[in-house]
Every structure is written in structure tokens, then in C-alpha cells.
Amino acid sequence: MAVDFDAYETVVGLEVHAQLLTQSKLFCGDSTAFGSEPNTQVSPITLAHPGTLPKMNKKAIEFAIKMGLACHCEIVKENYFARKNYFYPDLPKGYQLSQHTTPICKGGYLTIKINDQEKNICLNRIHIEEDAGKSLHDVDPEYTSIDFNRAGVPLIEIVSEPDIRSGDEASAYLTELRKLVRYLEICDGNMEEGSLRCDANVSVRKRGEQKLGTKAEIKNLNSIRNVKRAIEFESRRMMEMLAQGLEITQQTRSFDADSGTTFSIRDKEDAEDYRYFPDPDLTKFSLTDEFIENIRKTIPVLQKERIKKYTSEYQLSYYDASLLTEEKKFSDYFEQMINNLPPPLDGARGRPFKPAANWMLGPVRSWLNDNNLEIDEFPLAPTKIAGIIELIEEGKLSFSVASSKLFHEIIKSPKSDPGKIAEQKNWMQDSDTDHIENLIDQVLNKFPEKVKEYKKGKKGLIGLFVGEVMKLSKGKADPKITNDILSEKLNS
């Protein structure tokens, strides 16, 4: 039967687990480094040996508060951890220590942009908890193997309200969330390595209804694209069931990325099945106003404010400003570079912010993409790119030569002076007006018919003359001087 999908509305709430960038685990000193050999980052506390006692990681608390402040949350000053009783084959204690009962951050919101419209996605809470280990089913043909390296690693869980209405909105929300944790430098946001994981609670209802429908929780989605695909498939599946008069049951489901479909894992447990109670081995902790305010001071200028600065103060387009500020480290590099830009050459022209943006979004980003590297792995200091821009602004070097030759040459020798390399390679631009005028005369004498056509109105021929001058000068003639002299001669 044909289903009128427009008659239904998708309702989504996301639960996102972000692994915090602490050096040690939440309740002991074991390392949190990714990629170590299995079971090499464990201790009696991680393995829950009898008589061991947990000790709180202060840095994890600071990171959770930092995230909460950036999301406009209320910071809860009185906190404790509870035991969440559940069968975890890869968590040795047999329960998880979580703040679910008393989250450290309440409320708040995250702003997304969808179809050029801003929308606030409200948060229910942000709380701290420990991660489980990892069950490996493909190591031994007969047994499941367990790696406890990840057990006890600190997480924050960011729980949204059911404010998301589509896969596209979910994608925009996750993109903003990943960007934020990276800006705050509390999580690397790497979904492929599992440091950012997402569960999606999906339900549907008739448009206009206020009551939420029965939900399905889709677990452990490992990419923003898969979150979008899973939501879109699951919502259509539910709409088809409602249209056929079938009952939707509350389930936990998983997503098959190959087929693009979801499938049931189990019927969903209710919260009371977890039997939360305060952990007797961890004391309650209180947060002071001074402690919270000191953390607030560590929050960097975020993307929205940077875009505002770049468009107003640097006079860049919104598009350029958005691209430059996608990653904090990329934006930081750009700002260090413009702090070293040359002053205006004359009163009529400001500092070359647009050329600087073009360099970041052109040669620099292309090189990073080609080499699959991040900006903090880029071999050139910001002062080197600023030095190249200065040579171009002073008319000593053309952008073409700078981007295609000098840029790649200086990457081989990052400590070298750009000007000296350009001189050694004989790449410096020719600004000698007498010499350029002589070349122009040669070109005009070579193409007398074209000169007549130009004077009759075919002004586009100026490009031909400039190109011929460039050929004669081997690309070294200053384009501005060339254009000025040509215009004067042709229009006289």
C-alpha cells in the first residue's frame, strides 16, 4: 500500500558519548592512550580486584563543566556517582559508575543551522560515566576475547531532548557537537576510533500530535552519515507500520551499514531495571563558584564569535569565515598568520586579510588534504606564509609563482627565508618600468592588426597582450605595471 509519509513526523533524541582527553582513567591512574596492545593499560582497580577503591579524576570533572558552560547548561554543585547494575561482560565490576541520577550539567542547548535557519536543540543533561571494555568476536574461532584497556575511561554523555525532526537535523547537530568538543579540546571527536559514539532514540507520530510515539533506540552509530541513514530508515519503517495498523514495540536496535537497514537486538529495558544507588566507595563532591568560574575562563573563542570577527573586522565573506573556523587549530593558525601580515602599502588599501584567507583555503588546505595531515602537522610556521604574502603584496612575486613554485620549495626547507629562495631561483617579479615598456612595445609591434581591433572596441584583447608580455618576460613582469602601461599605450 502507498504510504503518505508527509502525514507523519519524525521525532529524534540523541545520546552522544564523548571520550574525554584525560591522560588517565576516571577512577585510577591507568593510561587512556588509544591503540595499545590489549590489556596493557589495566591495574587491580580497572580489573575490580577485591579491596580496591576508586579515586576521582579531577580533570574529567573540569572537562564536563567546560562542555556544560559552552552549552549554556546549569552546573549542579552537589554531585555523586551511582552504580548502574547491568550485565556488562566487558566491565569487570559488573556495574557501571555513572552520574545518571545526578547529572553535573542540566538543561542547556546547542544551536544548529539547517536550510539557512538557526534552531536550538535543547539538552536534557550532560553527565560523567566510565566506559566499558571491548568484546572482540573475531580473534578466536571459539571464544569471545575481551580487551579491558578501555574499561574505566572517562566519558561524558550528552543527552538531547526529542527536538530533532529529521536525519539532516541529526547530522547538523552531531557536526556542531563534534566541532564543539574539538574547540574545547576535551575530546578528539574521532568517531572511527570510538571516541565519539551516538545512540539515536527514534519515534514517529501523526503531524499535529503532541504525544510521543513508541521509540526504538539505535545503538552505537559510528559515523555522522550512518546516524542520518539509520534515522531515515527507521522512521520510514515505523511510518509504514502505523499506516498498516501494526503496533510498534519499544526495542533496542542496531544498524547494518552495508544494507542501510536496522534490526532488533532486544526489547528495551526501563530505567528501573538498572537499580541505581549511590556508590558507597566514592564520596559526594561539591563545586564552588570560584572553581566553575576558573573553568569558564579557559573556554576559547568559539566558531560563532570567530565568524562574526572575520566578517566584520577582516571583511571576509561568511563562506570564507565559516571554512576558516571549522577547526579551532586551523583558525588559530590563520590568526597567527594575519598577526604577521605586512601593514598597508598605502592609505587606500587595508591589510591583506583576503589574500591570507585565500592562501589558507587554497595552497595550505590542498597540501594538507593531499598528505592527509592536520594543520598542527603542517611544516611551515605561520610567519613563513605571511612572508610569502608580503612578497606578493609588495609586487616582488606573482601569486602564480608563489603558489606553484615557492610554496613547495620552502616546504622542503621550512626554516629558509622565502625571499632568499625566490631570489636564488630567479623567481622575483620584474618591476622595472623601462624594461616592461620595451617588452610591451615588442608585443604591440608584433600584433598591429590586433591593436587596431582593440582600438575599434575589442577590449578583451588586453588579455592577449598581457599574456604575450608574460611569455617574453618568462612570467616575471609585474602584472599591475604591465596592465597600466598597456592601457596607457592602447588608449592614447
C-alpha angles and dihedrals in degrees: 000000000000113000122212097219091179089067090068135064127216116225119194136178120184130212110199124189114204119191108224120233096237118138093227137039126271098261106016142029098261115131121259095202114142123236102026122143112280117278095005095114099058137107136178088278094053089046091048096234113185114272096022118130129204124235122202122249106228094197091060090056090050092051092049091051091047090055091046093052091049089052094049092247129159107250110224110221100198112061142168139169124243132202113245105204112213136129105268109171089190099046108077097206092061090231136063125236107228141156093223093125095048110023116199091224126041130190120344130131145236121222119225131184118224124170089351090302124114119228130181115225105204120224125221095199148319116225138173124241141154124259125238125236123257129265113213116202100177102056099076124031093220107027140047111241123213129212112197096187091103095043109113096015109145119253136177117212114211110200119193128202115248090271099123116101106183147015089259092056090048089051091050091048094051092046090054092044093051090047090051097051089049093049089050089046092225097118133017091225092222105157093180091061092044097247089124116038131171137206116191123209106204130186136154135212140174112279110265095027118121100196115093118241126232108289137221119207112217108203135216103359106184105196138036090238092054092049089056093045094047093050092048093050095044095047092051090048090054093045090053091050092050091047089054092048093248123149118245114220124205108257146164109234139181132215126238105209093194096058097027091232137120125228135192121261100174144325109281120260119226122237093254089063088070093063096213118204132162113274108249093206096059122065122223114260131213128209122215126214089242092054091051094046092050088055091048089058090059094060108110125222102282129221098267093055092043092053089051090051095046094050096044106031100029095032093228124153119261088245094055092043091052093051093046092052100043090103123032094220091051090050091046090053091050092051092049088051096051090048085065097044118122119261118254114292091217139007094260098060129059129214114301099258094144094052088049091052090048090054093050094046094038123036097009097049093041090054091048092049093047091052096038091235137136124237093257086062093052109120098217123082115229089249090064094057089045088053092053091049089051091055090052094046091051090053093244095117135027119235089235094058092039095053100037100038117009095044093056093041094054092047086064089054107027096178095054124107111253093216094052092049091050091051094047091050092045091238097132115123120252109241096167102126094199092053093045091048089053090053091048091052090053091052095047091048089051094054108037093151091053089050089055091049091050092051089050090059109279092126092164088077089079086086091059092052093047090049092052091049089051091052092052092047092044089240095305102107113110104251094213094051090044092053093045094051093043092051091049093050097042096045097045 
